[in-house]
Amino acid sequence: MTHAPQRFAFRLLATDGMARRGEITTPHGLVRTPAFMPVGTQATVKAMYTDQVRALGADVVLGNTYHLMLRPGAERVARLGGLHHFMQWPHTILTDSGGFQVMSLAQLRKLDETGVRFQSHIDGQKYHLTPERSVEIQGLLGSDIQMQLDECIALPAPEQEVQRAMELSLRWAERSRAKFEAMGGVEKGQGLYGIVQGGDVPHLRVRSAESLAAMPFEGYSVGGLAVGEPQEVMLRMLEVTTPAMPVDKPRYLMGVGTPEDILESVARGIDQFDCVMPTRAGRHGLAFTRRGKINLKNARHADDPRPLDEESDCPAARQYSRAYLHHLVKAGEGLAAMLLTWNNLAYYQQLMQGMRESIEAGRFQDYRASVKEGWA
Ligand SMILES: Nc1nc(=O)c2cc3nc(NCCN4CCCCC4)[nH]c3cc2[nH]1
């Protein structure tokens, strides 16, 4: 008899203040939290092999419904065996639902109660993305952790606009959930996350979180942040939002962030993160290190024989001189993006591992202080 796959599960292993150490079980393995999820928008973590991403300690990578529905197409990926096989990543995949990317990338967008109509930024083809179609696409891709379709608005925005978008997202949460259950996602052990909206308005944040908590989502995202608001506004919204979220489900802060953003957000109860920062910055000559950021475009590195960080266990940080990396960046060599992306993802995963260990040991505040000292 075909044995039913294990159900999606989250175990809280330790807490230290609001910081949490947990473990998510998905159909493709375990996700250790706090977790940083490298972004693999078009079925690749840019400039990296999947084995390398795994070797750095990543348990999950992020894919995007918007990009993959346009190219190569969700049905085509399904015909070819699903996204895990297509990109040769046999571990957990989380996918975003497309709403955020439509609003930031597509042309001629029209949003209404049914969903969002738009034209592809690639070839102008017309699409109608609904909560149901977004879940269907994520199912076709074989995503282990799926997102509801939501409406994320830029900040600052008038309160009635924030309320309208938050209430629409709640109605779309219901429709996304119904489609996910009709497609058998629960039985497959996949998870669907509700996304908390509410902008920078505390009582709307709490209403959104409490309404979603009444629905049986496997996890909850905090959306509508990292959209141009100051860091202190983002952190303040976390302080009002995470206490209103279920304590026994994963919490995912979308699109965040810098190492400092992540440290401060773990301190306020967030478990999962994704951001293009380490990979995009790597392609633009920027290295994240324990001593802060280094811009390798800068001529001051031209004769510097030192590596980025001789104590790092990542070859990109330990073996190559800053002079060489500066040369590669100035020469526009592809190896520059490869080595700096490798270094940056290594740094982010080392930061997450350090947080996980410090929470287990009840020493998160000491770890947070020591990391910040290094940047000073
Ligand atoms: N479905 C969905 N809903 C959101 O409210 C959302 C909110 C988000 N906020 C961001 N911020 C990304 C910020 N990023 C920082 C580095 C440079 C590129 C932009 N990504 C997001 C993705 C999101 N996805």
The ligand as an ORCA input file, in Angstrom:
! r2SCAN-3c Opt
* xyz 0 1
  N       3.435     37.463     -1.488
  C       4.145     38.452     -0.953
  N       3.531     39.328     -0.131
  C       4.212     40.352      0.460
  O       3.573     41.166      1.187
  C       5.629     40.500      0.181
  C       6.355     41.555      0.734
  C       7.699     41.684      0.392
  N       8.602     42.638      0.723
  C       9.718     42.324      0.053
  N      10.806     43.107      0.099
  C      11.939     42.839     -0.765
  C      12.974     43.884     -0.463
  N      14.161     43.605     -1.252
  C      15.331     44.058     -0.478
  C      16.617     43.843     -1.256
  C      16.540     44.521     -2.626
  C      15.305     44.086     -3.401
  C      14.041     44.276     -2.576
  N       9.617     41.203     -0.694
  C       8.317     40.765     -0.491
  C       7.594     39.705     -1.033
  C       6.244     39.571     -0.687
  N       5.508     38.542     -1.212
*
